[in-house]
């Protein structure tokens, strides 16, 4: 490993790779520690100007590939993906970091200190955005979802979408790494420090201000998830009766809306009329997840909502299906319930995609009802992905999942009530604040990602431009 630090290069390489791998192991996956995500790239960015390019890239790739093995149990044991798909899922972030490190190193060695600092966030964000456009899984495992516990930080999503969060997460370690690089001029280091500090302070100030906004209304919502029984007629009938009892309990606790998980019932279930009667008797809005096979040529994953005083239930068909697991016909329309507050409908994986958030923001939704099904271990992650749509587009979310989490969250991403259905039955009821929120992201869309792509072109131009002696 020949470099200017030949004597110490191998120990430094091993240490940087190991530290970055540890940071990514605990700072990514289904239960990330949000602050470690910021530190994970730092060791290999520090290493980059101190070794040759291929060793710097190898350190970055090896670190995130090793750290990404924290997903093996989830992807293989719980979801059952083939090994090729798992290698792709783990290897993609590793390749992304290697590209970030290569451009960072090249620009830094050429004396472009500010451009080098911008390289990791710009490259990472560009790849994530393009992947979001072509992947059947939308924004799944976007680095921004690691930050859902850092409420002031995620408020920037109301302006930039989740793209701004990911940009900050990669910018800060790059700015720190530049401070330790001999190739960076004193003036360049000071400029980078000032810009990074300004962006962080502005983000926290905006986030803190946004979190203080008062609610304009509240609504009490109940969520329930019961374990799936054996598919015998007697077991299903008992389960249906338990759901009716649970809805009564939640109504007694003051709930005005009650929601069950995705595909809790089938369209020929004998208990469906009972839910319509419940809605009228208890003056209650009841949302039921339905496996609808009334049309055998077009089986659908449906949310059926019974409202008091209405002639027929409102329905919504799931748009985004889980490839390899669901054989339904996808829906193509959006549903808003009658009356106030303005309530929209979505189902599970729909919330992994931005089109759902944009559509309901355009309809001025204040609340989304989202039945779901998770894979036990990913309850936290998948519920937080849905919550991010609410921050971006300005609505509260009531989400209840089989084998996952039941969450009530406001349009600021605050989880106001939560219960786990990962291994047992669960129900909760809570007061959900509502607001009249109109975000810049809902109006302008992915403007920040397009700006990032333009920035990438500029940085590549600087990096590839021939040097003149």
C-alpha positions, 0 to 999 in steps of 0.5 A: 500500500504505497503512499506518503505514509508508507510506514503507517498506511496499513494500520491506518487503513485497517483502523479507518475501515473498522471504525467506519464499519462499526459506525454503519453497522449501528447507524443504519438498518432497521434500528439505527442510532441516528447520531452514529450515521453522521460519524460513520463516513468520517474515518474513510474520508479522513483516510482518503487523501493519505493513501492512494485512490484505489485503497481509499475506495476499497476502505470505503466499500469494505466498511459499508459492506461489512457494516451493511451485514447488519441487514442480513437477518432482516433481508434473509431471515424475515423477508426471505430475499434471494442472496443476489438481491441481498448482495445488491441491497448491501453493496449499493451503499458501499459502492455509493460511499466509494464513489463519494470518497473518490471524488472527495479525494480527487477534488481535495488533492487538486486544491478545491476544498469547498468542492471536496466537502460538497462531493460526498453529500452531492454524490450520495444524494444523486444516487439515492434520488436516481434509485428512488425513480427506478426502484420498485421499493421507492425510498426504502433504506434512504439514509434520511430515515435514520434521523426520525428520532432527531425531530429538529433535523427532520423538519427540513424535509418540509422544505427540501423533502428527505433529500435535505436531511441526507445532504446534511448527514454526509456534509458534516463528516466531510467538513470535519475530514477537511479540517484534518487534511494538509491539502486544504488551505487555512482559508478553505478550512475556515470557509467550510467550517463556517458554511457547515456551522451555518447550515446546521444552526439554521436547520436546528433553528428552523426545526425548533421554530416549526415544532412550536406551531400550535394545533388548530384541531384535535381528533381522538383515534383508536388503532387495533391489530390482532394476531392472524389466526389459523384460517379455519372458519371458527378461528376467523369468526372468533377473530372477527368478534374480537375485532368488534369487541376491540372497536367497542372498547376504543369507542368507549375510550373516546375514539372517533376513528378506529383503524384495523391493519392491511387485509384483516378481512376478506370481501366476503366476510360475514362480519362486514355489515357489523362494522357498518352498523358499528359506525352508525350506532357509535357515531364512529368512522371505522377503517377496515383492511380488506382482501377484496376478491369480489371481482376474481379477475381483479383481486385488490388490497383495499381499505374500506371505511364506514362513516356514520350516516353515509350510504356506502363505504369509501374505498381505496385500492393500494397503489404500490405492491410489494414485488414478489409478495403481492399479486393484487391489481394496483389502484390508481386513484385517491380517496378523501373521506366526506366531511371535516377534518380532511382525511385521506386513505393509503395502504402500507407500501404506498407510504414508501413513495413520494407520489402519495404525499404529493397527491394528498398534499394537493387535496389539503389532507390533514390526516392519512389513515394507513393500514399496514403489514410489516415483517416484525423486525422492521416495525420501527423503520417502516412506520417512520418511513410513513411518518416522513411523508407527513413531515414532507407534505403536511399531514398527521398519520394514523398507521396500524400494522400486523407484526409491526407498530401502531403509531399516531404521529402529527405533521411534525413527525412527533409520535404521540402514541405507539404500541407494538404488534410485533409478537402480540395483539395491540391496541391504543387510543390517543389524541391526534393534533391536526393543522392546516399545513402547506409545505414548500416541498409539497409545492415545489417537489424535488427541487433540491434533488434537481439542484443536487444533480446540477451540482454533481455535474459541476463537481465532476467537471472540476474533478475531470478537468485536465490540469495545466502545468 
